[in-house]
Amino acid sequence: MKSIKHKLLGVFLIIILLITALCVYNFKSVVKFNHDTDAIIKEDLPLLIADEELAFNIAQRIALARGYILYNDPSYKEAFLQYTEESKALQNQVLQETNSEEAKQLIDKSIEWRKTITEEVFVAFDKGNKEQALAIMANKVQPLGRDLMSGFKEIADKRKDIILSEGNDVMDTGTSIKNASLMMSIIIIMVAIILAIVTARIISTPIKKVVDRMLQIADGNLQSTNLVTKAKDETAQLIEATNTMNSNLKNVITNIINASDNVKEQSKGLSASANEVKEGSLQIAITMEALASGSQEQAQNCANLGETLSDFIEKIKLSNEEGIQVRTLTEKVKTATISGNKLMSISESNMHNIEDLVEDSVTKVKELDQKTAKINDIISVITSISEQTNLLALNAAIEAARAGEHGKGFAVVADEVRKLAEEVKFSVNDITSIVNDVQLESAEVASSLEFGYKTIQNGTSQIKETAKTFNLIAELIENMSTKVGFISNELESFVDKGQILNMSVTSIASVSEESAAGVEETTASTEEIATLMEQILASAQMLADQSEQLNNITKKFTV
């Protein structure tokens, strides 16, 4: 037999499992979202910046090397060496964070290119061979430098494509999280509402049937057919006990009505006999034998009536015991309802815990939004570097123009640097657009989680409404218990009055026996017979009155 408690536990377990699945899915999705974003911020973006800076560094060192040869200014050489140290740091960063063979080959070429400048160009110039140094610059250093800048630019473009692809993946992931969370939240709410309604209906419907039947019994209607249910829990036991009580009570009331009618008829006969005896006291001598026979028959009838009343009292007691059993079952149902109410309180507490988990997810998504804001700060720095590079290229072009023929090569390098700065600016704009899209998706994810949070709050409200339904069920059961107690009290009253009636019948039987014994003395004392008949008449009238009173009580019931 599946009890009400097990049904409630099953419903709550299903709801808790669904909500737990939603929380686990959201947690794993947010973790993956954060991991992908961290990969872009901590791996791909630094490599892109390093590749761009390596290309820019080579252009700067070409310009500084030419400036040192053209103007013989040691500050150019010192600046070249400083940029060389920066290039080494950038190369180490790239080698640590990537396993790309193309990047390693470019870095090796860059090292050879740097050695060519420091060991050939600067050595030749320091020895006074300016023309040889310029020739090495024009024929070897500048072509290889342009190849290196193109190579690093190509790697940076590939890295930018990777960032764009990963950014699109992150946005697709955010959209998937939003749609899945919304759909699962709606499904959980619908399942919870349906289960709550079905469970409440399964429990309350048979109890309402029992309450209605008890009200009908309390109003005296015992003609209703037996209640039918397909349930196999405590409510089925309650319905079965109610049907048994209705059937037994119907039999008891029927027996009471029949016995009351018999008593009434016999009391009428007794009254008529007493009147005839009183009126025929002058003929007692003639009718003495007939009177003796009638008295004996009357005594026998009273004895039979006494036995009938005894059986009637026993059946009333049996019905009273059935009523007590119904009251006991009602208390059990009441206890089960209270237990269900406690389980509803536990479920409400679990819903509050889930609210806290979803709220924590919202906080983490907002932290992700703050991280993307930091990316904007980094992009601002890159933009500033690009603008400074563009300005530096412009200054270099002006200096090259002042140098005349000797500055043409430097002007070409300055123009390349300016183009490189513009490309960096365009790349930064693309990255800014990606980061803004990521921020928008993060905001949508946060909005979806907040919607889920509000949805769970609505589910908590539904559980509270279900708890109110259980309270109403408890009140109905309490009313039903009161009605059963009323019926039990009425049956006890029937027992008391039946015992009084039995005593009256016994008294009548005793009087009839005394009348039969005194038949032989009636001839000598008609006055004593008249007095005795008056006593019999009074007893018969009392019996008739009590029978009428019993009839009035039983008229309340319709059988």
C-alpha positions as CSV (number, residue, x, y, z in Angstrom):
1,M,0.0,0.0,0.0
2,K,1.4,3.4,-1.0
3,S,0.7,5.9,1.8
4,I,0.1,9.6,1.5
5,K,3.6,10.2,3.0
6,H,5.3,8.2,0.2
7,K,3.3,10.1,-2.5
8,L,4.3,13.4,-1.1
9,L,8.0,12.4,-0.8
10,G,8.0,11.1,-4.4
11,V,6.6,14.4,-5.7
12,F,9.0,16.5,-3.7
13,L,11.9,14.3,-4.8
14,I,11.1,14.8,-8.5
15,I,10.9,18.6,-8.1
16,I,14.2,18.7,-6.1
17,L,16.0,16.4,-8.7
18,L,14.8,18.7,-11.6
19,I,15.9,21.9,-9.8
20,T,19.3,20.2,-8.9
21,A,19.8,19.3,-12.6
22,L,19.1,22.9,-13.6
23,C,21.6,24.2,-11.0
24,V,24.3,21.7,-12.1
25,Y,23.8,22.6,-15.7
26,N,24.0,26.4,-15.0
27,F,27.1,25.9,-12.9
28,K,29.0,23.8,-15.5
29,S,28.0,26.2,-18.3
30,V,29.2,29.3,-16.3
31,V,32.5,27.5,-15.5
32,K,33.0,26.7,-19.2
33,F,32.0,30.3,-20.2
34,N,34.6,31.7,-17.7
35,H,37.3,29.2,-18.9
36,D,36.8,30.3,-22.5
37,T,36.9,33.9,-21.7
38,D,40.0,33.5,-19.5
39,A,41.7,31.7,-22.4
40,I,41.1,34.7,-24.6
41,I,42.3,37.2,-22.0
42,K,45.3,35.3,-20.6
43,E,46.5,33.4,-23.7
44,D,45.3,34.6,-27.1
45,L,45.2,38.3,-26.4
46,P,48.8,38.6,-24.9
47,L,50.2,36.6,-27.9
48,L,48.4,39.0,-30.3
49,I,49.8,42.0,-28.5
50,A,53.3,40.4,-28.4
51,D,53.2,39.7,-32.2
52,E,52.1,43.2,-33.0
53,E,54.8,44.7,-30.7
54,L,57.5,42.4,-32.2
55,A,56.6,43.8,-35.7
56,F,56.6,47.3,-34.4
57,N,59.9,46.7,-32.5
58,I,61.7,45.5,-35.7
59,A,60.5,48.7,-37.5
60,Q,61.7,50.8,-34.7
61,R,65.1,49.2,-34.6
62,I,65.5,49.6,-38.4
63,A,64.8,53.3,-38.1
64,L,67.2,53.6,-35.1
65,A,70.0,51.7,-36.9
66,R,69.6,54.0,-39.9
67,G,69.5,57.1,-37.7
68,Y,72.7,56.0,-35.9
69,I,74.5,55.5,-39.3
70,L,73.2,58.7,-40.8
71,Y,73.6,61.0,-37.9
72,N,76.3,59.2,-35.8
73,D,74.2,59.9,-32.7
74,P,74.9,57.4,-29.9
75,S,71.4,57.9,-28.5
76,Y,70.1,56.1,-31.5
77,K,72.3,53.1,-30.7
78,E,71.3,53.1,-27.1
79,A,67.6,53.2,-28.1
80,F,68.3,50.4,-30.5
81,L,69.8,48.3,-27.7
82,Q,66.8,49.1,-25.4
83,Y,64.4,48.0,-28.1
84,T,66.5,44.9,-28.5
85,E,66.0,44.0,-24.8
86,E,62.3,44.5,-25.2
87,S,62.3,42.3,-28.2
88,K,64.1,39.5,-26.3
89,A,61.4,39.7,-23.5
90,L,58.6,39.6,-26.1
91,Q,60.3,36.6,-27.9
92,N,60.6,34.7,-24.6
93,Q,56.9,35.4,-23.8
94,V,55.9,34.1,-27.2
95,L,58.1,31.0,-26.9
96,Q,56.6,30.2,-23.4
97,E,53.0,30.6,-24.5
98,T,53.0,29.0,-27.9
99,N,54.4,25.9,-29.7
100,S,54.1,27.4,-33.2
101,E,57.0,26.4,-35.4
102,E,56.4,29.4,-37.6
103,A,56.8,31.7,-34.6
104,K,60.0,29.9,-33.6
105,Q,61.4,30.3,-37.1
106,L,60.6,34.0,-37.2
107,I,62.2,34.5,-33.8
108,D,65.4,32.6,-35.0
109,K,65.5,34.9,-38.1
110,S,65.0,37.9,-35.8
111,I,68.0,36.9,-33.7
112,E,70.1,36.5,-36.9
113,W,68.8,39.8,-38.1
114,R,69.8,41.5,-34.8
115,K,73.3,39.9,-35.0
116,T,73.7,41.2,-38.5
117,I,73.0,44.8,-37.3
118,T,75.2,44.6,-34.2
119,E,78.0,42.5,-35.6
120,E,78.2,43.7,-39.1
121,V,76.5,47.1,-39.6
122,F,77.5,48.7,-36.3
123,V,81.1,47.2,-36.5
124,A,81.6,48.5,-40.0
125,F,80.2,51.9,-39.1
126,D,82.4,52.1,-36.0
127,K,85.4,51.4,-38.1
128,G,84.5,54.3,-40.4
129,N,83.0,52.3,-43.3
130,K,79.8,54.2,-43.5
131,E,79.1,53.2,-47.1
132,Q,79.6,49.5,-46.3
133,A,77.3,49.8,-43.3
134,L,74.6,51.5,-45.5
135,A,75.0,48.8,-48.1
136,I,74.5,46.1,-45.6
137,M,71.5,47.9,-44.3
138,A,70.0,48.3,-47.8
139,N,70.8,44.9,-49.2
140,K,70.5,42.6,-46.1
141,V,69.0,44.2,-43.1
142,Q,66.0,46.1,-44.5
143,P,64.8,43.2,-46.8
144,L,65.0,40.7,-43.9
145,G,63.4,43.2,-41.6
146,R,60.5,43.6,-43.9
147,D,60.1,39.9,-44.1
148,L,60.2,39.6,-40.4
149,M,57.5,42.4,-40.0
150,S,55.4,40.7,-42.6
151,G,55.8,37.3,-40.8
152,F,54.9,38.7,-37.4
153,K,52.0,40.6,-39.0
154,E,50.7,37.4,-40.6
155,I,51.0,35.6,-37.2
156,A,49.1,38.5,-35.6
157,D,46.4,38.3,-38.3
158,K,46.0,34.6,-37.6
159,R,45.9,35.2,-33.9
160,K,43.2,37.8,-34.5
161,D,41.2,35.3,-36.5
162,I,41.5,32.8,-33.6
163,I,40.3,35.4,-31.1
164,L,37.4,36.3,-33.4
165,S,36.5,32.6,-33.7
166,E,36.8,32.0,-29.9
167,G,34.8,35.1,-29.2
168,N,32.0,33.9,-31.5
169,D,32.1,30.5,-29.7
170,V,31.8,32.3,-26.3
171,M,28.8,34.3,-27.6
172,D,27.2,31.1,-28.9
173,T,27.8,29.4,-25.6
174,G,26.2,32.3,-23.8
175,T,23.2,32.1,-26.0
176,S,22.9,28.4,-25.5
177,I,23.1,28.8,-21.7
178,K,20.4,31.5,-21.8
179,N,18.0,29.4,-23.9
180,A,18.6,26.2,-22.0
181,S,18.2,27.8,-18.6
182,L,15.0,29.5,-19.7
183,M,13.5,26.3,-21.1
184,M,14.5,24.1,-18.1
185,S,13.1,26.7,-15.7
186,I,9.8,26.8,-17.5
187,I,9.7,23.0,-17.6
188,I,10.5,22.7,-13.9
189,I,7.8,25.2,-13.0
190,M,5.2,23.5,-15.1
191,V,6.1,20.0,-13.6
192,A,6.0,21.4,-10.1
193,I,2.6,23.0,-10.6
194,I,1.1,19.9,-12.2
195,L,2.5,17.6,-9.5
196,A,1.2,19.9,-6.7
197,I,-2.3,20.1,-8.2
198,V,-2.5,16.4,-8.9
199,T,-1.2,15.4,-5.5
200,A,-3.5,17.8,-3.7
201,R,-6.5,16.5,-5.7
202,I,-5.6,12.9,-5.0
203,I,-5.5,13.5,-1.3
204,S,-8.4,16.0,-0.9
205,T,-11.0,14.4,-3.2
206,P,-11.6,11.2,-1.2
207,I,-11.5,13.2,2.1
208,K,-14.1,15.7,0.8
209,K,-16.3,12.7,-0.2
210,V,-16.0,11.4,3.4
211,V,-16.7,14.8,4.8
212,D,-19.9,15.1,2.6
213,R,-21.0,11.6,3.7
214,M,-20.5,12.4,7.4
215,L,-22.5,15.6,7.0
216,Q,-25.3,13.6,5.3
217,I,-25.2,11.0,8.2
218,A,-25.2,13.9,10.7
219,D,-28.3,15.2,9.0
220,G,-29.9,11.8,9.3
221,N,-29.6,10.6,5.6
222,L,-28.5,7.0,5.6
223,Q,-29.8,6.1,2.1
224,S,-26.7,7.1,0.2
225,T,-24.8,4.4,-1.7
226,N,-21.4,3.2,-0.6
227,L,-18.4,5.5,-1.5
228,V,-16.0,4.1,-4.2
229,T,-12.3,4.8,-4.6
230,K,-9.4,3.4,-6.5
231,A,-6.8,4.6,-3.9
232,K,-4.9,2.2,-1.7
233,D,-3.7,4.5,1.0
234,E,-5.1,5.9,4.3
235,T,-7.9,7.6,2.5
236,A,-9.1,4.3,1.1
237,Q,-9.2,2.9,4.7
238,L,-11.1,6.0,5.8
239,I,-13.7,5.5,3.0
240,E,-14.1,1.8,3.8
241,A,-14.6,2.6,7.5
242,T,-17.2,5.3,6.6
243,N,-19.1,2.8,4.4
244,T,-19.1,0.2,7.3
245,M,-20.3,2.8,9.8
246,N,-23.1,3.9,7.5
247,S,-24.3,0.3,6.9
248,N,-24.1,-0.6,10.6
249,L,-25.8,2.6,11.7
250,K,-28.6,2.0,9.1
251,N,-29.2,-1.5,10.5
252,V,-29.3,-0.2,14.0
253,I,-31.8,2.6,13.2
254,T,-34.0,0.1,11.3
255,N,-34.0,-2.3,14.3
256,I,-34.8,0.7,16.6
257,I,-37.7,1.7,14.5
258,N,-39.1,-1.8,14.3
259,A,-38.7,-2.4,18.1
260,S,-40.3,1.0,18.8
261,D,-43.3,0.1,16.6
262,N,-43.7,-3.2,18.4
263,V,-43.5,-1.6,21.8
264,K,-46.0,1.0,20.8
265,E,-48.5,-1.6,19.5
266,Q,-48.0,-3.7,22.5
267,S,-48.4,-0.8,24.9
268,K,-51.7,0.1,23.1
269,G,-52.8,-3.5,23.6
270,L,-51.8,-3.4,27.2
271,S,-53.8,-0.2,27.7
272,A,-56.9,-1.7,26.1
273,S,-56.6,-4.8,28.2
274,A,-56.2,-2.7,31.4
275,N,-59.3,-0.7,30.5
276,E,-61.3,-3.8,29.8
277,V,-60.2,-5.3,33.1
278,K,-61.1,-2.2,34.9
279,E,-64.5,-1.9,33.2
280,G,-65.3,-5.6,33.7
281,S,-64.3,-5.8,37.3
282,L,-67.9,-6.6,38.1
283,Q,-67.6,-9.7,35.8
284,I,-64.2,-10.8,37.2
285,A,-65.6,-13.9,38.6
286,I,-66.9,-15.0,35.2
287,T,-63.9,-13.9,33.1
288,M,-61.1,-14.9,35.7
289,E,-59.8,-17.7,33.6
290,A,-59.6,-15.6,30.5
291,L,-57.8,-12.8,32.4
292,A,-55.3,-15.3,33.8
293,S,-54.5,-16.5,30.3
294,G,-54.2,-12.9,29.0
295,S,-51.9,-12.0,31.9
296,Q,-49.6,-14.9,31.1
297,E,-49.5,-14.0,27.5
298,Q,-48.8,-10.4,28.3
299,A,-45.9,-11.5,30.6
300,Q,-44.5,-13.6,27.7
301,N,-44.8,-10.7,25.3
302,C,-42.9,-8.4,27.7
303,A,-40.2,-11.0,28.1
304,N,-39.8,-11.2,24.3
305,L,-39.8,-7.4,24.1
306,G,-37.0,-7.4,26.8
307,E,-34.9,-9.7,24.7
308,T,-35.5,-7.6,21.6
309,L,-34.4,-4.5,23.4
310,S,-31.3,-6.2,24.7
311,D,-30.3,-7.2,21.2
312,F,-31.1,-3.6,20.1
313,I,-28.8,-2.2,22.8
314,E,-25.9,-4.5,21.8
315,K,-26.2,-3.4,18.2
316,I,-26.1,0.3,19.3
317,K,-22.9,-0.5,21.3
318,L,-21.4,-2.1,18.2
319,S,-22.2,0.9,16.1
320,N,-20.7,3.2,18.8
321,E,-17.4,1.1,18.6
322,E,-17.4,1.5,14.8
323,G,-17.8,5.2,15.3
324,I,-14.8,5.2,17.6
325,Q,-12.7,3.3,15.0
326,V,-13.7,5.9,12.4
327,R,-12.6,8.7,14.8
328,T,-9.2,6.9,15.2
329,L,-8.7,6.6,11.5
330,T,-9.6,10.2,11.1
331,E,-6.9,11.1,13.6
332,K,-4.4,9.0,11.6
333,V,-5.3,10.9,8.4
334,K,-4.9,14.2,10.4
335,T,-1.4,13.1,11.5
336,A,-0.5,12.2,7.9
337,T,-1.7,15.6,6.8
338,I,0.4,17.4,9.4
339,S,3.4,15.3,8.3
340,G,2.7,16.4,4.7
341,N,2.6,20.0,5.9
342,K,6.0,19.6,7.5
343,L,7.4,18.2,4.3
344,M,6.0,21.2,2.4
345,S,8.0,23.4,4.9
346,I,11.2,21.4,4.2
347,S,10.6,21.8,0.4
348,E,10.1,25.6,0.9
349,S,13.4,25.7,2.7
350,N,15.1,23.8,-0.2
351,M,13.6,26.3,-2.7
352,H,15.2,29.1,-0.7
353,N,18.6,27.3,-0.9
354,I,18.2,27.0,-4.6
355,E,17.4,30.7,-4.8
356,D,20.8,31.4,-3.1
357,L,22.6,29.2,-5.6
358,V,21.1,31.0,-8.6
359,E,21.9,34.4,-7.0
360,D,25.5,33.3,-6.6
361,S,25.5,32.4,-10.4
362,V,24.3,35.9,-11.2
363,T,27.1,37.4,-9.1
364,K,29.7,35.3,-11.0
365,V,28.4,36.4,-14.3
366,K,28.7,40.0,-13.2
367,E,32.3,39.3,-12.1
368,L,32.8,38.1,-15.7
369,D,31.5,41.4,-17.0
370,Q,34.0,43.2,-14.8
371,K,36.8,41.1,-16.3
372,T,35.7,42.1,-19.8
373,A,35.8,45.7,-18.7
374,K,39.5,45.1,-17.8
375,I,40.1,43.9,-21.4
376,N,38.8,47.3,-22.5
377,D,41.4,49.0,-20.4
378,I,44.1,46.9,-22.0
379,I,42.8,47.7,-25.5
380,S,42.9,51.4,-24.5
381,V,46.6,51.0,-23.7
382,I,47.2,49.3,-27.1
383,T,45.3,52.2,-28.8
384,S,47.5,54.7,-27.1
385,I,50.6,52.9,-28.2
386,S,49.3,52.8,-31.8
387,E,48.6,56.5,-31.7
388,Q,52.1,57.2,-30.3
389,T,53.6,54.9,-33.0
390,N,51.8,56.8,-35.7
391,L,53.1,60.1,-34.3
392,L,56.6,58.7,-34.1
393,A,56.3,57.5,-37.7
394,L,55.3,61.0,-38.7
395,N,58.3,62.6,-36.9
396,A,60.5,60.0,-38.6
397,A,59.1,61.0,-42.0
398,I,59.8,64.6,-41.2
399,E,63.4,63.8,-40.2
400,A,63.8,61.7,-43.3
401,A,62.7,64.6,-45.5
402,R,65.2,66.8,-43.8
403,A,68.0,64.3,-44.5
404,G,67.3,64.4,-48.3
405,E,68.7,61.5,-50.3
406,H,70.1,59.9,-47.3
407,G,66.7,59.9,-45.6
408,K,64.7,58.1,-48.4
409,G,65.2,54.7,-46.9
410,F,64.3,56.0,-43.5
411,A,61.2,57.6,-45.0
412,V,60.2,54.2,-46.4
413,V,60.6,52.6,-43.0
414,A,58.6,55.5,-41.4
415,D,55.8,54.9,-43.9
416,E,55.8,51.2,-43.1
417,V,55.7,52.0,-39.4
418,R,52.7,54.3,-39.9
419,K,50.9,51.7,-41.9
420,L,51.6,49.1,-39.2
421,A,50.3,51.5,-36.6
422,E,47.1,52.0,-38.6
423,E,46.6,48.2,-38.9
424,V,47.1,47.9,-35.2
425,K,44.5,50.5,-34.7
426,F,42.0,48.6,-36.9
427,S,42.8,45.3,-35.1
428,V,42.2,47.1,-31.8
429,N,38.8,48.3,-33.0
430,D,37.9,44.7,-34.0
431,I,38.9,43.4,-30.6
432,T,37.0,46.2,-29.0
433,S,33.9,45.1,-30.9
434,I,34.4,41.5,-29.8
435,V,34.8,42.5,-26.2
436,N,31.6,44.6,-26.4
437,D,29.7,41.7,-27.8
438,V,31.0,39.5,-25.0
439,Q,29.8,42.1,-22.5
440,L,26.4,42.1,-24.1
441,E,26.2,38.3,-24.0
442,S,27.3,38.4,-20.3
443,A,24.5,40.9,-19.6
444,E,22.0,38.6,-21.3
445,V,23.2,35.6,-19.3
446,A,22.9,37.7,-16.1
447,S,19.4,38.7,-17.2
448,S,18.5,35.0,-17.9
449,L,19.8,33.9,-14.5
450,E,17.9,36.7,-12.8
451,F,14.8,35.6,-14.6
452,G,15.4,32.0,-13.4
453,Y,15.8,33.5,-9.9
454,K,12.4,35.2,-10.1
455,T,10.9,32.0,-11.6
456,I,12.2,29.9,-8.6
457,Q,10.7,32.6,-6.3
458,N,7.3,32.0,-8.1
459,G,7.8,28.2,-7.5
460,T,8.3,28.9,-3.8
461,S,5.0,30.9,-3.8
462,Q,3.3,27.8,-5.4
463,I,4.6,25.6,-2.6
464,K,3.3,28.0,0.0
465,E,-0.2,27.8,-1.7
466,T,0.0,24.0,-1.5
467,A,0.8,24.3,2.2
468,K,-2.3,26.4,2.6
469,T,-4.3,23.6,0.9
470,F,-2.9,21.1,3.4
471,N,-4.0,23.3,6.2
472,L,-7.5,23.4,4.7
473,I,-7.5,19.6,4.6
474,A,-6.5,19.5,8.2
475,E,-9.4,21.8,9.1
476,L,-11.9,19.6,7.1
477,I,-10.6,16.5,8.9
478,E,-11.0,18.2,12.3
479,N,-14.6,19.1,11.4
480,M,-15.2,15.5,10.3
481,S,-13.8,14.2,13.6
482,T,-16.3,16.5,15.4
483,K,-19.2,15.1,13.4
484,V,-18.1,11.5,14.2
485,G,-18.0,12.4,17.9
486,F,-21.5,13.8,17.7
487,I,-22.8,10.6,16.2
488,S,-21.0,8.6,18.9
489,N,-22.6,10.7,21.6
490,E,-26.0,10.2,20.0
491,L,-25.5,6.4,20.0
492,E,-24.5,6.5,23.7
493,S,-27.8,8.4,24.3
494,F,-29.7,5.6,22.5
495,V,-28.0,3.0,24.8
496,D,-29.1,4.9,27.9
497,K,-32.7,5.3,26.7
498,G,-32.8,1.7,25.5
499,Q,-31.8,0.5,29.0
500,I,-34.6,2.7,30.6
501,L,-37.0,1.1,28.1
502,N,-35.8,-2.4,29.0
503,M,-36.4,-1.6,32.7
504,S,-39.9,-0.5,31.9
505,V,-40.6,-3.7,30.0
506,T,-39.2,-5.8,32.8
507,S,-41.5,-3.9,35.2
508,I,-44.5,-4.6,33.0
509,A,-43.6,-8.3,32.9
510,S,-43.3,-8.3,36.7
511,V,-46.7,-6.6,37.0
512,S,-48.2,-9.1,34.5
513,E,-46.9,-12.0,36.5
514,E,-48.2,-10.6,39.8
515,S,-51.5,-10.1,38.0
516,A,-51.6,-13.7,36.9
517,A,-50.7,-14.9,40.5
518,G,-53.4,-12.7,42.0
519,V,-56.2,-14.0,39.7
520,E,-57.5,-16.3,42.4
521,E,-57.8,-13.4,44.8
522,T,-59.5,-11.1,42.3
523,T,-63.0,-12.5,43.2
524,A,-62.7,-11.4,46.8
525,S,-61.2,-8.0,46.1
526,T,-62.3,-6.2,42.9
527,E,-61.1,-2.9,44.3
528,E,-57.6,-4.3,44.5
529,I,-57.9,-5.5,40.9
530,A,-59.1,-2.1,39.8
531,T,-56.2,-0.5,41.6
532,L,-53.7,-3.0,40.0
533,M,-55.2,-2.3,36.5
534,E,-54.7,1.4,37.0
535,Q,-51.0,0.7,37.8
536,I,-50.8,-1.4,34.7
537,L,-52.5,1.3,32.6
538,A,-50.0,3.9,34.0
539,S,-47.0,1.6,33.2
540,A,-48.4,1.0,29.7
541,Q,-48.8,4.8,29.2
542,M,-45.2,5.3,30.3
543,L,-44.1,2.7,27.9
544,A,-46.1,4.3,25.1
545,D,-44.6,7.7,25.9
546,Q,-41.0,6.3,25.9
547,S,-41.8,4.5,22.6
548,E,-43.1,7.8,21.1
549,Q,-39.9,9.6,22.3
550,L,-37.8,6.9,20.7
551,N,-39.7,7.3,17.5
552,N,-39.2,11.0,17.5
553,I,-35.4,10.4,17.8
554,T,-35.3,7.9,15.0
555,K,-37.3,10.1,12.7
556,K,-34.2,12.2,12.3
557,F,-32.7,9.4,10.2
558,T,-33.8,8.4,6.8
559,V,-33.1,4.7,6.1
